[in-house]
C-alpha cells in the first residue's frame, strides 16, 4: 500500500505543480490537494479528512470517493 502522500499518488500534480494551473473548480483527490497546495506537509490527507469530519470542509462525493477543489479549500484559510 502506498503512503497517502507517497510517489505515484499525485501524477497530475507532478505534471502541473503550480496551483494556478488548476481551475478553481477542478476536482482533485485529497492526496493531490495536500501535495499541490501544501507540499511541505503542513496540511496532510489526515488534516483534510479531519476538516471534512468537523464540517469545515465540504467535499465533492462521487460514488464513495471524496474530492475537493481549490475553491472549496479556500474555506480552510478563513479565520474561525
C-alpha positions in Angstrom: 0.0 0.0 0.0 1.3 3.5 -0.9 1.5 6.2 1.7 -1.1 8.9 1.5 1.3 11.4 0.0 3.7 8.9 -1.5 5.1 8.6 -5.0 2.7 7.7 -7.7 -0.3 9.1 -5.9 -0.2 12.6 -7.4 0.8 12.1 -11.1 -1.4 15.0 -12.1 0.4 17.2 -9.5 3.8 16.2 -10.9 2.6 17.2 -14.4 1.1 20.5 -13.1 2.9 21.5 -9.9 1.7 25.2 -10.0 -1.6 25.6 -8.2 -2.5 28.4 -10.6 -2.6 25.9 -13.4 -5.6 24.2 -11.8 -9.0 25.6 -12.4 -10.6 26.8 -9.1 -13.4 24.3 -9.6 -11.4 21.3 -11.0 -11.8 18.3 -8.7 -8.8 16.7 -7.1 -8.3 13.8 -4.7 -7.3 14.5 -1.1 -3.7 13.3 -1.7 -3.5 15.6 -4.8 -4.7 18.6 -2.8 -2.3 18.0 0.0 0.6 17.6 -2.4 -0.3 20.5 -4.6 -1.2 23.1 -2.0 0.9 22.1 1.0 4.0 20.4 -0.5 5.9 21.0 2.7 3.4 18.7 4.6 1.8 21.3 6.9 -1.6 20.0 5.8 -1.9 16.3 5.1 -4.7 14.0 3.9 -5.5 13.3 7.6 -5.8 17.0 8.2 -8.2 17.3 5.3 -10.2 14.3 6.5 -10.5 15.9 9.9 -11.7 19.1 8.4 -14.4 17.1 6.5 -15.4 15.3 9.6 -15.7 18.5 11.6 -17.8 20.2 8.8 -15.1 22.8 8.0 -14.6 21.4 4.5 -17.4 20.1 2.4 -16.1 17.6 -0.2 -17.5 16.6 -3.6 -18.6 13.0 -3.3 -18.6 10.9 -6.4 -19.5 7.3 -5.5 -17.6 6.5 -2.4 -14.7 8.8 -3.2 -14.0 12.3 -1.8 -12.8 15.1 -4.0 -12.1 18.8 -3.3 -11.4 21.9 -5.4 -9.2 24.9 -4.8 -12.3 27.0 -4.3 -13.6 24.6 -1.5 -10.1 24.5 0.1 -10.1 28.3 0.3 -12.6 27.9 3.2 -9.8 26.3 5.3 -7.8 29.6 5.2 -10.6 31.8 6.6 -10.5 32.7 10.3 -13.0 30.9 12.5 
